[in-house]
Amino acid sequence: MESGSPTVLFAGGGTGGTVGPGIAVAERLRSLDPSLDVVFLCSDRPVDRRLLDPGGWNVVPTAARSPSLRPRAGIRFLRGWRAARKVAGRQMAHPDRGRLVALGGFVAPPVVAEAVRRGMPVDLLNLDAVAGRANRWIARRADRVMTSVETDLPVSGLPIGVPLRKGSIPDRSPEEARITLGLDADRPTLLITGASQGARSIDRFLLAMLEGHPEFFGGWQVLHLAGGDVEALSEAYSHAGIKASVRPFLETMGLAWSAADLAISRGGASSVAEIAMSRTPAIILPYPWHADRHQARNAAWLEDLGAVTVLDDPVLGDEAFEALEKALGRYLGDPETLETPRSSFPLETVDAAEVFAKSILSELRSSQ
């Protein structure tokens, strides 16, 4: 950390759902006060560097691991906890100048524990309607709990919305975005995304559709952000005679949302916020193995408005597979059916990242 400059530490990682909102807030902080020193304490997973490196952020990986009752994994968790606290401690040499923003996930708790020990103020940014164990643990120790959505956590103020990176906000015409992505300017576009880590079950469903129902895609083109074998998917689209751009990842998701007429997506907080911001009709498939079904809760408000359709992931069985097949066939077969969900989105959105950044700056300045 630079001597004499106010410092904001961000703790979170392991998924784009925690890192992305942190980047969004850091971008606004950098714009509002370029003198701030911003440091990201993240995991050592590649996904974190893939998201953070393009922005030139000061990144400090930790060895934090998810908790587990299995003996070997439990030992790795304890070792990672101690190592993460040690790394965090080196970044907290001057707690009177700093503030910690906890983004949730397995990286944040050991960093929060060290911040509490050293007297550094902690803000929790809760991103999910159903708060996870990490956020519940952090909320009991944080100075402030801000939330993006309605939650059962004790919070400081009303929900502010999910902070979105500038690169995730649509800023092009559909035609310009499609050309940039190597697609046809005037052809309706289906976006398939499993968020930062992809979704192999969605990839497998699309492979089955390409083999069994290539006629579904008549007149459409596809932007597919894959979680699995990009080459196999590309070959399947080509064999079915469907124009497609298949990629493992897209840094500027705003391009994808600008291009899309319809999306198939996971229901992470950031994904739902991007769908709402771009007003893209979507079929949302919550991650099927979350016991609390928080991704379904994240998307419930858009489903209640009629803007999206929430279905079970096809990996859950024939009934789920057939329901998704029917919904996709209906939308692709009659694009006019997308007009009703498209008109159901809220008309105005708030820059939640800027709201949160301003609140952090206010706390920093009041403590100086």
C-alpha angles and dihedrals in degrees: 000000000000115000113248097012123109111254133214118187120198118203120194142086150133093101137044088239091073101030097045097060089046091055089049092055092043090053091056092044090053090051094047096044117011090185092070118111108223122192128181117211102196142155125279091245115121092237091070095054090043089059100036105039097066090060094052092236124168099256125192113182120209133199093235115149136192115265117256140177092217109103100235094040089046090055090050089051093053093046090047091049092055093044093048092051090051092051091046092050091059089056093050100059091127107036092169087069098043147074129192123220111199113205097185131244128096096305097060105061099064090045090049090049090056092045091053091049091052097042097247113153114248129210118191117207105199112201106178134071089226106046115222127230093266093055092046089053092046094046091063090057104035125103091218133016114204118183134201095205140017108294141166092239118108100256140187104240136331125322111283101195129249116304111238127201114243089242090059095057116091111246104158137071114260090248094052093046093050093050090049089053093050095255133123113277098224104035119103110253133217115204118205116190135164091188123244097337099035126231118256093192090059090047090053091049091053091049088054091049092049090053099040105029112021087149089072089074098052109143093005133105127204137225103195121187098195133208094195141028107354093187094052092050092047090052091048092053091046092049090051091051094243123142107236143161110208117191135166093223142356119208095195102053089172087077091055094049091046090054099044129098093174133011139199107205147157117253103242115144094253094046091052091048091050090050090051094046093050094039091227117163106235146183104222118204109190116216101272101217101057105112093208094048089222093159089061089050090050091058098039096095092055091045090052089054091051093242097118140023117230115204137165118267110263090237087076094074148282095307092054091044093051094047091054092045090053094047094047092047091050095051096042093044095052113025090183087074087070093066094077096054091040091057092047098070119105111267098225133045131190125227094242092180091060092046091054094042091053091050091052091049091049091054093046093051094045090055095051 
